[in-house]
Amino acid sequence: PLDGDRSLDMVIRRMKRHGAQALLELFERYDAGSVSRIAMDRAEARYHSFPGRDEAGAFRKMGFRLV
């Protein structure tokens, strides 16, 4: 979470590291045959684009940093 001491860039980098670790874990489990399928509920699907100029300005006004 953003707490004022971390920039959005730092949070994104950390999130990518965690995502890579989760993907490696998935591959290991898949290779071991211990992965089960879970149906995705398309009614719950959401898409959020990367923030634009207006969102970045609002983000800065809240006291956070982008980099």
Order of alpha helices (4+ residues) and beta strands (2+ residues): alpha-alpha
